[in-house]
């Protein structure tokens, strides 16, 4: 019997008996990705979504957990924050001003200094891994350890910092924790020392992803070190720069432990940041509704800043693509 005859004799499936496809036991079901995501989604819902919704609900009430009833006040807590002369407006915007000062001076340093450290650690020299560990080591310390350590080191009377300055003939009575601007220098300096290593590690990982062929091509074209940095390194770091900028902005705006432990908000309320004031209002003064409203106002401000940073970096990417297309 020929092959054509065998094919003609083979029974064909009919419409009355549709052919069924057996699913392989190793083939992923449609719900398989959701099962893998379920643990994370559960934690995200319990520890992020639920507190956020509860905080919004609290902000619409006069919420004092020492009282039996928490009456609904609508947007009154938010209106008080923008009403001049109200009990919460002055202290909140003063704390926002302190947060702005700290963010303004700490973020540029935390973007530039870690990049310089990463560029140095990216080179090959003896003891490179040791110095990488040295720069990253402070970041593993908790804020309580860092705060207490530097509170004693910066003490105006018995601190090691003023003593060392006096040994070299410099002013030895600087009030690092009790007067501005010295208190801001202390808070920014301690924060940069503490968190510099985290950003440096991220920069270093991004530098290692830039192909060496790009540097070799730039060298063939006669580019110097600065031209290589501007034409190869910075464009290669641009995606990471977006992450580091937003992450550093949010971390600086949420600064609390350093001012709470080192300066205790002194002098007066000068170094009392927004998170410090929110904790003081909600947990010490029992005004949870006002504290929740402050938190949402701060969240909205950070949201707009984050959108601006995204827009800034996306705009530069678009210009680069257009320039490349013309060439």
Backbone torsions as a table, in degrees:
resi	resn	phi	psi	omega
1	UNK	NA	131.8	-178.4
2	UNK	-77.9	168.5	-179.4
3	UNK	-65.7	-36.1	179.9
4	UNK	-65.8	-37.4	179.5
5	UNK	-67.1	-40.6	178.8
6	UNK	-63.0	-39.5	-179.8
7	UNK	-66.0	-39.5	179.8
8	UNK	-68.3	-32.8	-178.2
9	UNK	-79.7	-16.8	-177.7
10	UNK	-69.2	127.9	-179.3
11	UNK	-63.5	137.8	-179.1
12	UNK	-102.8	145.9	178.7
13	UNK	-67.0	140.0	179.6
14	UNK	-107.0	168.5	179.8
15	UNK	-65.6	-30.3	-179.3
16	UNK	-72.1	-24.1	179.4
17	UNK	-126.0	79.5	-176.8
18	UNK	-64.2	145.4	-179.4
19	UNK	-75.9	128.6	-179.7
20	UNK	-98.2	142.0	179.9
21	UNK	-104.0	121.3	178.7
22	UNK	-78.7	127.0	-179.6
23	UNK	-77.4	131.4	178.5
24	UNK	-65.2	139.2	179.9
25	UNK	-64.3	-20.9	179.3
26	UNK	-92.5	-3.1	-178.5
27	UNK	-78.0	135.0	-176.7
28	UNK	-69.6	134.0	173.8
29	UNK	-77.2	161.9	-179.7
30	UNK	-60.7	-28.5	-177.4
31	UNK	-91.0	0.5	-177.7
32	UNK	-60.0	-46.5	178.0
33	UNK	-58.6	-36.8	-178.7
34	UNK	-68.2	-31.3	177.0
35	UNK	-66.7	-37.9	177.2
36	UNK	-68.5	-33.5	-178.4
37	UNK	-82.2	-13.9	-173.0
38	UNK	-57.9	-45.0	178.9
39	UNK	-58.8	-45.2	179.6
40	UNK	-65.8	-44.3	-178.4
41	UNK	-63.3	-35.0	177.8
42	UNK	-64.5	-47.6	178.9
43	UNK	-64.2	-39.6	-179.9
44	UNK	-64.1	-40.6	-179.4
45	UNK	-68.5	-39.4	-175.9
46	UNK	-74.8	-42.1	-171.8
47	UNK	-101.8	-7.8	179.8
48	UNK	-122.7	-58.5	-174.6
49	UNK	-66.8	-49.8	-177.4
50	UNK	-61.7	-47.0	175.8
51	UNK	-61.9	-35.8	179.8
52	UNK	-65.5	-43.1	178.7
53	UNK	-67.4	-41.9	179.1
54	UNK	-64.5	-39.2	177.5
55	UNK	-63.3	-39.9	177.3
56	UNK	-64.3	-39.6	178.8
57	UNK	-65.1	-42.2	179.8
58	UNK	-64.5	-37.3	-177.6
59	UNK	-65.2	-16.5	179.7
60	UNK	-95.6	9.9	-178.9
61	UNK	-129.8	159.5	168.8
62	UNK	-86.9	86.1	-165.1
63	UNK	-98.5	103.5	173.5
64	UNK	-121.8	110.4	-173.1
65	UNK	-73.7	-0.1	173.3
66	UNK	-88.8	-8.8	179.6
67	UNK	-103.4	160.5	-178.4
68	UNK	-75.7	-35.3	-176.2
69	UNK	-117.5	146.7	175.8
70	UNK	-122.0	92.0	-174.8
71	UNK	-66.2	146.7	178.0
72	UNK	-76.3	128.1	-178.6
73	UNK	-121.4	3.1	179.3
74	UNK	65.2	-130.9	-178.5
75	UNK	-91.9	18.1	-176.5
76	UNK	-62.9	-38.6	179.3
77	UNK	-63.5	-37.2	178.1
78	UNK	-71.3	-40.0	179.9
79	UNK	-63.7	-36.6	179.2
80	UNK	-62.5	-32.8	-179.5
81	UNK	-67.7	-24.4	-178.5
82	UNK	-107.7	5.2	178.7
83	UNK	-95.8	118.5	-179.3
84	UNK	-62.2	133.6	177.0
85	UNK	87.6	-1.5	177.8
86	UNK	-73.7	166.1	-175.9
87	UNK	-65.8	-29.0	-176.0
88	UNK	-104.0	-18.9	-174.7
89	UNK	-63.8	-50.2	-174.7
90	UNK	-62.4	-48.1	-176.5
91	UNK	-68.7	-33.5	-179.1
92	UNK	-69.4	-47.6	-177.6
93	UNK	-72.1	-25.5	172.1
94	UNK	-66.7	-37.9	177.4
95	UNK	-71.3	-34.0	175.6
96	UNK	-65.7	-35.9	176.4
97	UNK	-63.8	-42.5	178.2
98	UNK	-63.8	-40.0	177.2
99	UNK	-62.9	-40.6	178.7
100	UNK	-63.7	-41.8	179.0
101	UNK	-61.9	-47.4	-179.0
102	UNK	-62.4	-43.9	-178.6
103	UNK	-65.4	-40.4	-177.6
104	UNK	-60.8	-37.7	-176.0
105	UNK	-93.9	-24.6	-176.4
106	UNK	-87.1	-37.4	-174.7
107	UNK	-63.3	-48.2	178.6
108	UNK	-58.3	-39.5	179.2
109	UNK	-66.7	-37.0	-179.2
110	UNK	-78.3	-7.9	172.4
111	UNK	-94.8	-38.1	-173.2
112	UNK	-86.9	-50.6	-175.6
113	UNK	-60.9	-45.3	176.2
114	UNK	-60.7	-32.5	177.7
115	UNK	-65.9	-41.9	178.0
116	UNK	-64.1	-41.4	177.8
117	UNK	-63.6	-42.0	-179.9
118	UNK	-64.9	-40.2	177.8
119	UNK	-63.0	-37.6	179.0
120	UNK	-69.9	-43.9	-178.9
121	UNK	-72.2	-14.6	178.7
122	UNK	-77.3	-17.9	178.4
123	UNK	-78.8	161.2	179.1
124	UNK	-95.9	119.9	175.8
125	UNK	-156.5	156.7	-178.5
126	UNK	-61.1	136.3	178.3
127	UNK	80.3	18.3	-176.4
128	UNK	-63.0	-43.9	-179.4
129	UNK	-64.7	-34.4	178.0
130	UNK	-63.8	-46.3	-179.7
131	UNK	-67.4	-32.7	174.6
132	UNK	-60.4	-43.2	179.0
133	UNK	-66.7	-36.8	-179.2
134	UNK	-63.6	-43.7	-179.1
135	UNK	-68.9	-32.1	-176.9
136	UNK	-86.9	-19.6	-172.5
137	UNK	-55.2	-44.9	-178.1
138	UNK	-58.9	-27.3	-175.3
139	UNK	-67.5	-22.7	-178.8
140	UNK	-78.5	-10.8	179.4
141	UNK	-78.4	148.0	176.5
142	UNK	-77.7	160.3	-177.3
143	UNK	-65.0	-30.4	178.7
144	UNK	-66.3	-41.1	178.8
145	UNK	-65.5	-47.1	-179.6
146	UNK	-62.1	-44.4	-178.1
147	UNK	-63.7	-47.8	-179.6
148	UNK	-65.3	-40.7	179.2
149	UNK	-58.0	-51.1	-175.7
150	UNK	-77.6	-22.3	175.3
151	UNK	-63.1	-40.0	178.6
152	UNK	-77.1	-37.8	179.4
153	UNK	-65.4	-32.9	-176.3
154	UNK	-95.4	5.6	-179.9
155	UNK	-58.0	136.5	-174.1
156	UNK	-66.8	-29.6	-173.8
157	UNK	-98.3	-45.8	-174.1
158	UNK	-118.9	10.2	-176.8
159	UNK	-72.8	148.1	-179.0
160	UNK	-70.7	-28.3	-178.1
161	UNK	-65.5	-50.8	178.8
162	UNK	-64.9	-35.4	178.0
163	UNK	-62.8	-43.4	-179.5
164	UNK	-65.5	-40.3	177.7
165	UNK	-61.7	-38.8	179.2
166	UNK	-65.3	-34.8	179.1
167	UNK	-60.9	-36.1	-179.5
168	UNK	-92.1	13.6	176.1
169	UNK	78.2	14.3	178.9
170	UNK	-95.0	165.1	178.8
171	UNK	-54.2	129.3	-175.2
172	UNK	-114.7	15.5	179.6
173	UNK	-124.4	34.9	-178.3
174	UNK	-73.7	125.7	-179.5
175	UNK	-81.9	77.3	-173.7
176	UNK	-61.7	-28.7	-173.6
177	UNK	-114.4	-0.5	-173.5
178	UNK	-127.0	0.5	-178.9
179	UNK	-150.5	149.3	174.1
180	UNK	-99.8	150.4	7.8
181	UNK	-86.3	0.3	-177.0
182	UNK	-60.6	-35.9	-179.6
183	UNK	-64.1	-38.4	177.8
184	UNK	-67.4	-39.1	176.9
185	UNK	-60.5	-41.5	-179.8
186	UNK	-65.6	-46.6	-177.6
187	UNK	-65.2	-43.7	179.5
188	UNK	-67.4	-43.4	-179.7
189	UNK	-62.0	-44.6	179.3
190	UNK	-63.4	-42.6	-179.2
191	UNK	-64.9	-41.1	178.5
192	UNK	-63.9	-44.8	178.6
193	UNK	-60.9	-38.6	-174.6
194	UNK	-73.4	-44.2	-170.2
195	UNK	-106.3	0.7	-178.8
196	UNK	-57.8	-39.9	-175.5
197	UNK	-63.4	-32.9	-179.1
198	UNK	-64.2	-50.2	178.5
199	UNK	-65.1	-34.8	-179.7
200	UNK	-63.9	-38.5	179.2
201	UNK	-65.4	-39.7	179.0
202	UNK	-67.1	-43.6	176.0
203	UNK	-58.5	-43.5	-176.6
204	UNK	-62.8	-41.8	177.5
205	UNK	-63.1	-38.8	178.9
206	UNK	-68.9	-36.9	178.7
207	UNK	-63.4	-36.4	-178.9
208	UNK	-71.4	-16.3	178.8
209	UNK	-87.7	-10.5	179.3
210	UNK	-77.6	122.6	-177.0
211	UNK	-60.1	136.2	179.4
212	UNK	-66.2	-23.5	-179.4
213	UNK	-62.5	-30.1	179.3
214	UNK	-66.4	-40.3	177.3
215	UNK	-67.4	-38.0	178.6
216	UNK	-65.8	-40.2	177.7
217	UNK	-65.3	-38.8	178.2
218	UNK	-65.2	-38.1	178.7
219	UNK	-66.1	-38.3	177.5
220	UNK	-62.6	-34.9	178.8
221	UNK	-79.1	0.6	176.5
222	UNK	87.2	18.2	-179.3
223	UNK	-74.4	139.7	176.0
224	UNK	-87.9	-177.4	-179.2
225	UNK	-58.5	-45.1	-179.5
226	UNK	-65.8	-38.9	179.2
227	UNK	-68.3	-36.3	175.8
228	UNK	-64.6	-41.4	-179.5
229	UNK	-64.0	-42.6	-175.6
230	UNK	-76.2	-35.5	-174.3
231	UNK	-95.2	-21.6	-177.1
232	UNK	-116.9	-52.0	-172.9
233	UNK	-68.8	-52.6	-177.1
234	UNK	-60.4	-46.6	176.3
235	UNK	-60.9	-34.4	178.4
236	UNK	-69.4	-27.6	-178.9
237	UNK	-90.7	-5.4	-172.0
238	UNK	-57.4	-44.4	177.9
239	UNK	-62.0	-38.0	179.6
240	UNK	-71.4	-33.5	179.1
241	UNK	-59.6	-37.0	178.4
242	UNK	-61.5	-47.3	-179.9
243	UNK	-63.9	-47.3	-176.8
244	UNK	-64.7	-40.0	-179.1
245	UNK	-63.4	-48.1	-178.8
246	UNK	-67.4	-43.2	-179.9
247	UNK	-62.3	-41.2	179.9
248	UNK	-70.2	-39.2	176.9
249	UNK	-59.8	-47.0	-178.6
250	UNK	-66.7	-42.3	179.7
251	UNK	-63.8	-40.3	179.3
252	UNK	-68.7	-39.7	179.2
253	UNK	-67.8	-23.0	179.4
254	UNK	-96.7	15.8	-179.0
255	UNK	-62.4	129.5	-178.8
256	UNK	-140.8	-54.0	-171.0
257	UNK	-60.9	-40.0	-177.5
258	UNK	-62.5	-48.5	-178.6
259	UNK	-71.4	-31.5	180.0
260	UNK	-67.8	-37.2	-175.1
261	UNK	-94.8	-43.7	-172.1
262	UNK	-80.0	-51.2	-176.5
263	UNK	-107.3	-14.7	-177.5
264	UNK	53.7	35.9	178.3
265	UNK	79.1	-3.1	-175.6
266	UNK	-77.0	160.0	-3.3
267	UNK	-77.0	139.7	-175.3
268	UNK	60.5	-119.5	176.5
269	UNK	-116.1	17.2	-171.6
270	UNK	-59.5	-40.1	-176.2
271	UNK	-108.6	20.8	176.4
272	UNK	-85.3	107.6	-175.6
273	UNK	-80.2	176.6	-175.9
274	UNK	-62.9	-44.9	179.5
275	UNK	-64.7	-37.6	175.9
276	UNK	-58.8	-47.5	-178.1
277	UNK	-67.3	-37.7	178.4
278	UNK	-63.5	-44.2	178.2
279	UNK	-64.2	-40.1	179.3
280	UNK	-63.7	-43.6	-177.9
281	UNK	-68.2	-43.7	-174.4
282	UNK	-82.7	-43.1	-171.7
283	UNK	-95.1	-24.1	179.6
284	UNK	-102.6	-38.6	179.7
285	UNK	-95.3	-2.4	176.7
286	UNK	62.0	23.8	177.4
287	UNK	-99.2	72.8	-174.5
288	UNK	-66.8	-34.0	178.7
289	UNK	-62.7	-47.1	177.5
290	UNK	-63.3	-41.5	-179.4
291	UNK	-64.2	-39.8	178.9
292	UNK	-66.6	-38.9	177.3
293	UNK	-64.0	-41.0	175.9
294	UNK	-59.3	-41.4	-178.6
295	UNK	-62.3	-40.4	-178.6
296	UNK	-72.8	-33.3	175.4
297	UNK	-65.2	-43.5	177.1
298	UNK	-62.7	-39.1	178.9
299	UNK	-62.6	-42.6	179.8
300	UNK	-63.9	-41.5	178.0
301	UNK	-60.6	-46.2	179.5
302	UNK	-65.6	-33.6	178.2
303	UNK	-64.0	-43.9	179.1
304	UNK	-66.0	-39.5	178.5
305	UNK	-64.2	-40.8	179.4
306	UNK	-64.6	-41.7	177.7
307	UNK	-62.1	-40.0	178.9
308	UNK	-63.2	-41.4	179.6
309	UNK	-64.7	-43.5	176.8
310	UNK	-59.5	-45.2	-180.0
311	UNK	-62.7	-39.5	-178.3
312	UNK	-61.5	-46.6	-177.5
313	UNK	-76.1	-34.6	178.0
314	UNK	-67.4	-35.6	178.3
315	UNK	-63.3	-41.2	179.5
316	UNK	-67.4	-36.9	177.6
317	UNK	-62.1	-43.3	-178.3
318	UNK	-62.7	-40.5	178.9
319	UNK	-63.8	-39.1	179.9
320	UNK	-63.8	-39.0	-180.0
321	UNK	-67.0	-39.4	179.0
322	UNK	-65.4	-41.6	179.7
323	UNK	-62.4	-41.6	179.9
324	UNK	-65.5	-33.7	-179.2
325	UNK	-67.3	-36.6	-179.9
326	UNK	-66.2	-37.8	-179.5
327	UNK	-68.0	NA	NA
